[in-house]
Amino acid sequence: MIPRPFASTWRMPTWRSAGWKRASGHERSTNRCGQHTSAMDDDPGRWDRAGTRVAGSAWIPALLLLSSLTAPSRASDHAITLVDVAEQAGVTLLNVSGGLSKDYIVEINGNGAAFFDYDNDDDLDLLVVNGSTLDTFKQGGSPMVVLYENDGRGAFDDVTPGRGLDTLGWGMGTCAADYDNDGFQDVYVTAFGPNVLFRNNGDDTFADVTSTAGVGDAHWGSNCAFGDYDRDGYVDLYVANYLTFDDEQVPKRGDASGCRYLGIEVACGPVGLPGEPDTLYRNNGDGTFTDVTEAAGVHGPDYYGFGVVFADLNDDGWPDIYVANDSEPNFLFSNNGDGTFSEDGLVAGVALSATGREQAGMGVDAGDYDGNGRLDLIVTHFSGDYTTLYENSDAGFFSDVSSAAGIVPPTLPYLGWGVGLVDIDNDGLLDIFVANGHVVPEVDQQGLTTTYLQRNQLFHNQGDTRFRDVTDEVGGGLLVEKSTRGAAFGDYDNDGDIDVLLINLNDRPTLLRNDTAGGRHWVTLRLVGTESNRDGIGAKVTVEAGGRTQTAEVRSGSSYLSHNDMRVHFGLGGSNRVTKLEIRWPSGLVETVDALPADRFYVAREGQGVQPVR
């Protein structure tokens, strides 16, 4: 039984909270969809593509005012160029995620992908996750993944047949890691239904070891991330789960469901449908895992979980877990260092927005955008709301600096999913890439300022803690409008800059090859653990070059339903060498290297120093 009336997802940026704050004690009411309302909800407001308020609520006038008080932009003499080469590169899988009319919520969340090197040839391969349709799913499901092997010449070959990846179901997202420390990266795939763990056999094939490993979470899985939370040398696994869905109980869109968004009949959910608990699996070191969710203290309320990152956010050497929740407060599980966690989201300042509202969290990433040595967070949200940038100021306490950073008005008209804090132009500063796409196909017919198919966005770091929307300037592949979900980041052609793979709903992927010219320098480092886990996940790498210090962390799983290249990449601007490089391994070992030449790939083996790859 559904415990509450059915509700629609499509409340202008969780409008139930636009006029009601948990901390304020303001009363709220519920409409017949189970949607929480307030006086402000009756007039949610409309925004054009520049973020100008056309009509409606005043819940963020102060944010817009602050956003307008920006310094002149820092012009770049290195024009960013992103070219869509998906078709010529052979990445052409047609995404299946339910029908085109989007009658049920299970059809709208889409899929993700992974950049990972499955065959250890130092070229990034691709794993693209695919969904299904309800009819097909009831008959066993569809192939959940496609494996594309990098040919080393800028193109990919579909090598899925015969590789042991033929498990059927309704795939959602993925993360990769060498969970058994045998030197080959394995893959976990989340799903609507049981998730799947594919063990890399080391001979270009995989084996479905889900049952043996004990990680077949039967909930509706969304994002996943590997991280060694107990620092025993084996990566553990966190799985975010979304909600309980049964099309026999949830009415179809328009079937007298009463689920509406701005007058449009839409699929019901998530509010009104029961959320599902997330799961933390501890790696036993023998190829199996144990569900330690309760014992480790990560059993928060059953919210609608989406984006996940394993990251040491308070810089104490222990990986924490951050979860972006849809329409509910976000979680920050702080690692206590004794095998348990404490939920500190509200105290740390990352559970709600600057105005005290829960938002519709989708994708999440962590990175040190301001160069203070601490990892900041960025979270994407529903259209009419803004992408939130949380600055990590000291010891894991955060501030919502989205307005001061200049990203509030440009993100308001868009519905964000995949996201990355990545240095696109190698100037040594992390930029913001956001993948966009609406969930209501009929929104185009309403004369609103948002659309179903949307462009993606790139915000250039100005070097003064502010960003500038350079989407129109960059043009090219950024201006192609699709309903995008997953976004994965990595240097697939090994030319020293970060490329972007985008998974588009009921469409073919977009592969944005980074062709930015200008001669800026860079360095990329792959870590191999010996005492630490094999992939070095959780290691923190710091480089000093050209008077600037940068910090990055080796991480598995982030963005939205996706997994990025686990090599750490640093743009160095005009510096042709790294003055100093420091690696803090999960084992506690700290290694330093001086005077490292730029424009090269390196491998760092724990306790054995750093050597060039190519």
C-alpha positions in Angstrom: 0.0 0.0 0.0 1.1 3.5 -0.8 1.1 5.3 2.6 0.4 8.8 1.2 -1.7 10.2 -1.7 0.1 10.0 -5.0 2.1 13.1 -5.9 3.9 14.6 -8.8 7.6 15.1 -9.0 7.0 18.2 -11.1 6.7 20.9 -8.5 8.7 23.9 -9.5 12.0 23.2 -7.7 10.4 21.2 -4.8 7.9 24.0 -4.5 6.6 22.5 -1.3 9.7 23.9 0.3 9.9 27.2 -1.6 7.5 28.7 0.9 8.1 26.3 3.8 11.3 25.8 5.7 11.8 22.9 8.2 13.6 25.2 10.6 11.0 28.0 10.5 8.0 26.0 11.7 5.8 27.4 8.9 2.7 25.3 8.3 2.2 23.5 5.1 -0.7 22.0 3.4 -1.1 19.1 0.9 -3.0 19.1 -2.3 -4.7 16.0 -3.8 -1.5 14.8 -5.4 0.2 14.7 -2.0 2.2 17.7 -3.0 3.1 20.1 -0.2 2.0 23.6 -1.0 2.1 27.1 0.4 0.9 30.5 -0.7 4.1 30.9 -2.7 3.5 27.6 -4.5 0.4 29.1 -6.2 2.7 31.4 -8.1 6.0 29.7 -8.6 7.3 32.1 -11.0 8.8 31.9 -14.5 12.3 32.5 -15.7 13.9 33.1 -19.0 17.2 31.6 -20.2 19.1 34.5 -18.6 17.5 33.8 -15.3 15.2 36.9 -15.4 12.1 36.6 -13.2 9.0 36.9 -15.4 6.4 36.5 -12.7 5.8 34.9 -9.4 7.5 34.1 -6.1 10.2 36.1 -4.4 12.1 33.3 -2.6 15.5 34.2 -4.0 15.6 38.0 -4.8 18.6 38.3 -2.5 20.4 35.6 -4.4 19.7 37.3 -7.7 20.9 40.6 -6.4 24.1 39.1 -5.1 24.7 37.3 -8.4 24.5 40.6 -10.2 27.3 42.1 -8.1 30.0 40.4 -10.1 33.4 41.6 -11.2 34.3 41.9 -14.9 34.8 38.6 -16.4 38.3 37.2 -16.9 38.7 36.7 -20.7 40.5 33.6 -21.8 43.0 33.7 -24.6 42.6 29.9 -25.1 39.2 29.4 -26.8 37.5 26.3 -25.4 36.4 23.9 -28.2 34.1 20.9 -27.6 33.2 18.9 -30.7 30.6 16.1 -30.7 32.3 13.1 -32.3 30.0 10.3 -31.0 29.0 9.1 -34.4 32.4 9.1 -36.0 33.9 7.5 -32.8 31.4 4.7 -33.0 29.5 5.4 -29.8 26.0 5.1 -31.2 23.9 3.0 -28.7 20.3 4.1 -28.8 19.2 4.7 -25.2 16.0 3.0 -24.1 14.3 4.4 -21.0 10.6 3.5 -21.2 8.3 5.1 -23.8 8.4 8.5 -25.2 5.3 9.8 -23.4 6.9 9.2 -20.0 3.8 7.8 -18.3 5.6 6.5 -15.2 8.4 7.9 -13.1 10.6 4.8 -13.8 10.8 6.0 -17.4 12.3 9.5 -16.8 15.5 9.0 -14.8 17.6 7.8 -17.6 21.1 6.2 -17.5 24.8 6.8 -17.0 28.1 5.6 -18.2 31.7 4.9 -17.1 35.1 5.9 -18.4 37.4 3.0 -17.3 40.4 1.0 -18.6 39.1 -2.6 -18.5 42.0 -4.1 -20.4 44.9 -2.2 -18.8 46.2 -0.8 -22.1 46.3 2.8 -20.8 43.4 3.8 -23.0 40.0 4.6 -21.5 37.2 2.3 -22.6 33.5 3.0 -22.2 30.7 1.2 -20.4 27.3 2.6 -21.3 24.3 1.5 -19.2 20.9 1.1 -20.8 17.3 0.8 -19.6 14.3 -1.0 -20.8 10.5 -0.7 -21.2 7.9 -1.9 -18.8 6.6 -4.6 -21.2 10.1 -5.9 -21.9 11.1 -5.7 -18.3 8.2 -7.9 -17.3 9.5 -10.5 -19.8 13.0 -10.5 -18.3 14.4 -7.1 -19.3 16.9 -5.7 -21.8 20.7 -6.0 -22.1 21.9 -3.7 -19.3 25.2 -2.5 -20.6 27.3 -2.1 -23.8 31.1 -2.2 -23.6 33.1 0.0 -26.1 36.8 -0.8 -26.4 39.1 2.2 -27.2 41.1 1.4 -30.4 43.8 3.9 -29.4 43.1 6.0 -32.5 40.1 8.1 -31.2 37.4 5.6 -31.9 35.6 2.7 -30.1 34.5 -0.8 -31.0 31.4 -2.5 -29.5 32.9 -5.6 -28.0 30.0 -6.6 -25.8 29.1 -10.0 -27.3 30.9 -12.9 -25.7 32.3 -10.8 -22.8 30.0 -12.0 -20.1 28.0 -8.8 -19.9 24.7 -10.2 -21.2 22.7 -9.9 -18.0 19.2 -8.7 -18.6 17.2 -6.1 -16.6 16.6 -2.4 -16.4 20.0 -0.7 -15.9 20.4 2.7 -14.4 24.0 3.7 -13.4 27.5 2.4 -12.8 30.7 2.7 -10.9 34.0 0.8 -11.3 36.8 -0.3 -9.0 39.2 -3.2 -8.6 37.3 -4.6 -5.6 39.3 -7.8 -5.3 42.8 -6.2 -5.9 43.7 -8.5 -8.7 44.8 -5.6 -11.0 41.7 -5.4 -13.2 38.8 -3.0 -12.7 35.4 -4.5 -12.0 32.0 -2.9 -12.7 28.9 -2.5 -10.5 25.7 -1.7 -12.3 22.6 -0.2 -10.5 19.2 -1.1 -11.7 15.5 -0.9 -11.4 15.5 -4.3 -9.7 18.5 -6.3 -8.7 21.9 -4.6 -9.2 24.7 -6.5 -10.8 28.4 -6.9 -10.0 30.6 -7.9 -13.0 34.0 -9.2 -12.0 36.8 -8.6 -14.5 38.4 -11.9 -15.3 41.6 -10.3 -16.6 41.2 -12.0 -20.0 38.9 -9.4 -21.6 35.8 -11.1 -20.2 33.6 -10.5 -17.2 31.6 -12.8 -14.9 28.3 -11.9 -13.1 29.3 -12.6 -9.5 26.4 -10.7 -7.9 25.0 -13.6 -5.9 28.3 -14.9 -4.7 29.5 -11.4 -3.7 26.2 -10.7 -1.9 25.5 -7.3 -3.5 22.3 -7.9 -5.4 20.4 -5.1 -3.8 16.8 -5.6 -5.1 15.7 -2.0 -4.5 15.6 0.6 -7.3 19.3 1.5 -7.4 20.4 4.9 -8.7 24.0 6.0 -8.1 26.8 4.0 -6.6 30.4 4.6 -5.4 33.3 2.5 -4.2 35.4 3.8 -1.3 37.6 2.3 1.4 35.7 3.7 4.4 37.6 1.5 6.9 41.0 1.8 5.2 41.7 -1.9 5.2 42.9 -2.0 1.7 39.7 -3.2 0.1 37.1 -0.9 -1.4 33.6 -0.9 0.0 30.4 0.0 -1.8 27.7 2.5 -1.2 24.4 2.3 -3.2 21.8 5.0 -3.3 18.3 3.8 -3.7 15.4 5.8 -5.1 11.8 4.7 -4.3 9.4 1.8 -4.4 7.5 1.6 -7.7 4.9 -0.9 -9.0 2.9 0.0 -12.1 0.1 -2.2 -10.8 -0.4 0.3 -7.9 0.8 3.6 -9.3 -1.6 5.1 -11.8 -0.5 5.8 -15.3 -0.1 9.5 -16.3 -3.5 10.9 -17.0 -5.5 7.9 -15.6 -7.3 10.1 -13.1 -4.1 10.2 -11.1 -4.4 13.9 -10.3 -0.7 14.3 -10.8 0.0 17.6 -12.4 2.9 20.0 -13.0 1.9 23.6 -13.9 -1.4 22.2 -15.2 0.2 19.4 -17.2 -0.7 15.8 -16.5 2.6 14.0 -15.6 3.9 10.8 -14.1 3.3 10.4 -10.4 6.2 10.6 -7.9 8.4 10.8 -6.1 6.5 12.5 -3.3 3.6 10.2 -2.3 5.6 7.1 -3.1 7.7 5.4 -0.4 11.4 6.1 -0.6 13.9 3.2 -0.2 16.9 2.9 2.1 20.4 3.2 0.8 22.9 0.4 1.3 26.5 0.3 2.5 28.4 -3.0 1.7 31.6 -3.7 3.5 34.2 -5.6 1.5 35.3 -8.8 3.4 38.5 -9.1 1.4 37.6 -12.6 0.1 35.4 -11.6 -2.9 32.3 -11.1 -0.8 30.5 -8.2 0.9 28.4 -7.7 4.0 25.5 -5.3 4.4 26.6 -3.0 7.2 24.1 -0.2 6.7 22.6 -0.4 10.2 25.8 -1.3 12.0 27.7 1.6 10.4 25.0 4.1 11.1 24.1 5.1 7.6 20.5 4.2 7.9 19.0 7.6 7.5 15.3 8.3 6.6 14.2 6.5 3.4 14.7 9.5 1.1 14.9 9.5 -2.7 18.6 8.9 -3.2 20.4 10.0 -6.4 23.9 11.3 -6.6 26.7 9.9 -4.3 30.3 10.7 -3.7 32.8 9.0 -1.4 35.2 11.9 -0.4 37.2 13.0 2.6 35.3 16.3 3.1 36.7 17.3 6.5 40.3 16.4 5.6 40.8 14.0 8.5 42.0 11.1 6.3 38.8 9.1 6.5 36.4 9.0 3.5 32.9 10.5 4.1 29.8 9.8 2.1 27.6 12.6 0.6 24.2 11.7 -0.9 22.1 14.1 -3.0 18.4 13.4 -2.3 15.5 14.3 -4.6 13.0 16.6 -2.9 14.5 15.9 0.6 17.5 17.1 2.6 20.8 15.7 1.5 22.9 13.4 3.6 26.4 13.9 4.8 27.7 10.8 6.6 30.8 11.8 8.4 33.3 9.0 9.0 34.0 8.5 12.6 37.1 6.4 11.9 35.8 3.4 13.9 33.7 1.8 11.2 30.7 4.0 11.9 29.3 7.3 10.5 27.4 10.3 11.9 24.8 12.1 9.7 26.0 15.7 9.8 24.3 17.2 6.7 22.4 20.0 8.4 25.2 20.9 10.8 27.8 21.0 8.0 25.6 23.2 5.9 25.0 20.8 2.9 21.6 19.4 3.6 19.6 22.4 2.4 20.0 25.5 0.3 21.1 28.9 1.5 17.4 29.8 2.1 16.8 26.7 4.2 15.0 24.7 1.6 15.4 21.1 0.6 16.1 20.9 -3.2 15.6 18.2 -5.8 19.1 16.8 -5.7 20.2 15.0 -8.8 23.9 14.8 -9.6 26.9 15.6 -7.4 30.6 16.1 -7.6 33.4 17.2 -5.3 36.5 19.2 -6.1 38.7 22.1 -4.8 37.5 24.9 -7.1 38.9 27.7 -5.0 42.3 26.2 -4.3 42.1 26.2 -0.5 43.0 22.5 -0.3 39.5 21.3 0.7 37.0 19.6 -1.4 33.9 21.6 -2.3 30.5 20.2 -3.5 28.2 20.9 -6.4 24.7 19.6 -6.7 22.3 19.8 -9.7 18.5 20.4 -9.3 15.1 20.8 -10.9 14.3 23.6 -13.3 13.2 26.8 -11.6 15.8 26.1 -8.9 19.5 26.6 -9.1 22.6 24.4 -9.2 24.1 24.6 -5.7 27.8 25.2 -5.0 28.8 24.5 -1.4 32.2 25.9 -0.5 34.2 23.9 2.0 35.6 26.6 4.2 37.1 24.9 7.2 37.1 21.4 8.8 34.1 20.2 6.8 31.8 23.2 7.3 30.2 24.5 4.1 28.4 27.6 2.8 26.1 27.8 -0.2 28.0 30.3 -2.3 26.0 29.7 -5.5 24.9 33.3 -5.7 28.3 34.9 -5.1 29.8 32.4 -7.6 27.4 33.7 -10.3 25.7 30.4 -11.2 22.2 31.1 -9.9 20.5 33.0 -12.7 22.0 30.9 -15.6 20.9 27.6 -14.1 17.3 28.5 -13.1 15.6 27.6 -16.4 17.4 24.2 -16.7 16.9 20.8 -15.1 20.4 19.6 -14.2 21.6 16.0 -13.9 25.2 15.0 -14.5 27.8 17.4 -13.2 31.5 17.8 -13.0 34.1 20.1 -11.4 36.7 19.7 -14.1 39.5 21.8 -15.6 38.3 22.0 -19.2 41.0 24.5 -20.5 44.0 23.4 -18.4 44.4 26.8 -16.7 44.7 25.1 -13.3 41.1 26.1 -12.2 38.2 23.7 -12.0 35.2 24.7 -14.2 31.6 23.5 -13.9 30.0 21.3 -16.5 26.2 20.6 -16.2 24.2 18.1 -18.2 20.5 19.3 -18.6 17.2 17.9 -19.8 13.6 18.1 -18.6 11.4 15.2 -17.6 8.0 16.4 -19.0 7.8 16.2 -22.8 4.7 18.4 -22.8 6.4 21.3 -21.1 7.2 22.7 -24.6 3.5 23.2 -25.2 2.9 25.4 -22.2 4.6 28.6 -23.4 7.0 28.4 -20.5 10.7 29.4 -20.5 11.9 25.9 -20.0 12.0 23.1 -22.6 12.1 19.3 -22.7 15.2 19.2 -24.8 17.9 21.4 -23.4 21.5 22.5 -24.0 24.2 21.6 -21.6 26.2 24.3 -19.8 29.8 25.2 -19.1 30.8 27.7 -16.4 34.4 28.9 -16.6 36.2 29.5 -13.4 37.3 33.2 -13.3 40.0 32.6 -10.7 38.3 34.9 -8.1 35.8 32.2 -6.8 33.3 33.2 -9.5 32.2 31.5 -12.7 31.0 32.8 -16.0 28.5 31.0 -18.3 30.5 30.5 -21.5 28.1 28.1 -23.2 27.2 30.4 -26.1 30.8 31.4 -26.6 32.0 27.7 -26.7 29.0 26.7 -28.9 29.6 23.5 -30.9 28.5 20.4 -29.1 27.3 22.3 -26.1 24.4 23.9 -28.1 22.9 20.6 -29.2 19.6 20.3 -27.4 18.7 16.9 -26.0 17.3 15.5 -22.7 20.6 14.5 -21.1 21.1 12.5 -17.9 24.5 10.9 -17.2 27.8 12.7 -17.7 31.2 11.1 -17.5 34.5 12.9 -17.7 37.9 11.6 -18.9 40.7 12.0 -21.4 39.7 9.2 -23.7 42.1 10.2 -26.5 45.1 10.8 -24.2 45.8 14.3 -25.6 46.1 15.9 -22.2 42.6 17.4 -21.8 39.3 16.3 -20.4 36.5 15.0 -22.7 32.9 14.5 -21.8 30.5 11.6 -22.5 26.8 12.4 -22.2 23.9 9.9 -22.1 20.7 11.2 -23.7 17.2 10.0 -22.9 15.8 7.8 -25.6 18.5 9.1 -27.9 22.1 8.3 -28.9 25.1 9.5 -26.7 27.0 12.7 -27.2 30.8 12.5 -27.0 32.4 15.9 -26.6 36.0 15.7 -27.7 38.0 18.5 -26.1 39.9 20.2 -28.9 40.9 23.3 -26.9 44.2 24.7 -28.2 46.6 27.2 -26.7 49.6 25.3 -25.4 48.7 25.1 -21.8 50.4 22.4 -19.8 49.1 19.5 -17.8 50.0 16.4 -15.9 47.9 13.2 -15.4 48.6 10.6 -12.7 47.4 7.0 -12.3 47.8 5.5 -8.8 48.4 1.9 -8.0 48.0 0.9 -4.3 50.0 -1.9 -2.6 49.1 -1.4 1.1 46.1 0.7 0.0 43.4 -0.6 -2.3 44.8 -1.3 -5.8 43.2 1.7 -7.5 44.3 4.1 -4.8 40.8 5.2 -4.3 40.7 7.8 -1.5 44.3 9.0 -2.1 44.7 12.7 -2.0 47.1 14.3 -4.5 48.5 17.8 -4.2 50.6 19.6 -6.9 52.4 22.9 -6.7 53.1 24.7 -10.0 53.3 28.2 -11.2 52.6 29.6 -7.7 49.3 27.7 -7.5 48.5 24.7 -5.3 45.9 22.2 -6.5 44.3 19.2 -4.7 42.4 16.2 -6.2 41.2 12.9 -4.9 41.1 9.5 -6.6 37.4 8.7 -6.7 35.0 6.0 -8.0 31.5 7.1 -9.0 30.0 10.6 -9.0 28.1 13.0 -11.3 24.8 11.3 -12.1 24.6 7.6 -12.6 28.2 7.7 -13.9 31.9 7.1 -13.3 34.8 9.2 -14.3 38.4 8.5 -15.3 40.1 7.7 -12.0 43.4 9.2 -13.1 43.9 12.5 -11.5 44.4 15.3 -14.0 45.9 18.8 -13.3 45.9 21.7 -15.7 49.1 23.7 -15.2 48.5 26.8 -17.3 51.9 28.2 -18.4 54.0 26.1 -16.1 56.0 23.4 -17.8 56.7 21.4 -14.7 55.3 20.5 -11.3 57.4 22.0 -8.6 56.2 19.6 -6.0 53.8 16.6 -6.0 52.5 15.0 -2.8 50.4 11.8 -2.5 48.6 11.0 0.8 47.7 7.3 0.4 44.8 5.7 2.3 47.3 3.6 4.2 48.8 6.7 5.7 51.9 6.8 3.6 52.9 10.2 2.3 55.1 10.4 -0.7 56.6 13.5 -2.4 58.2 14.2 -5.7 60.0 17.3 -6.9 60.5 18.8 -10.4 58.1 16.7 -12.4 58.1 17.6 -16.2 54.6 18.5 -17.5 52.6 17.2 -20.5 53.0 13.6 -19.5 51.1 10.6 -18.1 52.6 9.1 -14.9 52.0 6.1 -12.7 52.6 6.2 -9.0 53.0 2.9 -7.2 52.6 3.1 -3.5 56.0 3.1 -1.9 57.8 2.9 -5.2 57.7 6.5 -6.5 56.4 8.0 -9.8 57.3 6.9 -13.3 56.3 8.2 -16.7 53.9 6.1 -18.8 54.1 7.8 -22.1 
